[in-house]
Amino acid sequence: MPRPSIAVGYRGWQMTAGTRRWTDMTPLGTFRLRPIRAAAGIQTDGDTGATAPAEDAEEMRRQIAAWNPIPLAAMGMTGFLVILWLMLVKPF
């Protein structure tokens, strides 16, 4: 049976990598999607207690057309592939 410190160390890099991906991707997605949600008439996190803004279809179309999901998807796939490679190859 492995020592607990080895088991924790083995799983530690997976937790660190997952947390790192989450903390990098969340602001990137939130920054661009918050105006789209506001244009759709959906309350954002900071608007607690306030009434929802009216839906603006033209503004929503403009925001969606301006949003590029490729950087967010590329960051997610790159992180996933790095974690997958580390799990399969086990270089450490």
N, C-alpha and C positions, 0 to 999 in steps of 0.2 A: 504494500500500500504506500502511495507516495506521501511524502511529508506535506502537511497543510500549506506551508509557505510556497512549495513548488506548485501545488494545485491553484492557489490564489494567484501566483505569478503567471501561470499559464492562461488563466481566464482574464487576468487583469488587462492584457493588451486588447482583448476583444471588447471589453467594456470601454476602455479608453478610446478605441477606434470608433465605436458606435456613438459614444457621447460627442466626440469631435465632429463626426458627420452631422449629427443633429444640431449642434451649436453653430456650425457653419451654414447649414442649409436653411434653418428657420428664419434668420433675418433676411436672407436673400429672397426667399419666397414671400415673406410677409411684406417686405418693402414694396414689391410690385403688385401683390394681390389685394392689399388693403384699399387702394383707390377703386379697384374693380368692384369689391364688395360694397363700398360706399355708393358707387354709381348704381348698383343693383338694388339699393335701398335696404341693405342688410346692416345691422348695427355692428360696429367693430368693437374690439375689446375695451378700448378706452371710453366708449360712449355709454357706460352703464347708467341707467336712470334717465337718459335722454330719449326723446322720441326718434324713431328711425327716419332717416332722410327719405325724401320721395325718390322713386326710381327715375333715372334719367337714361333712357334707352340710347340716345345718341352719344352721350358721354361714355356709357358702358361699351358701345361698339368701338369708340376711339381708344379706350384703355386696353381692350382686348387685342385690338390690332397692333398696338404699340408694345405689347408684352411679348418677350421672347423666352420661351420655356427651355431652350437648348442649354444655356449655362447651368441652370438648376438640375436638369436631367443629366448633363455631363458630369457634374460634381457628384451626384448620387451614384451614377454607374461607376465612376472611377473609384470612389470609396468602397463600393461593393466588390469590385474586382480586386482591389488591393487586399481586402479582408479575406476574400475567397482564396486568393493566391497564398496568403499567409497560413490559412487553415490547411490547404492541400499540400504545399511544399514544406512547411514547417522549417524555415531557415534558421530558427534559433534553437 
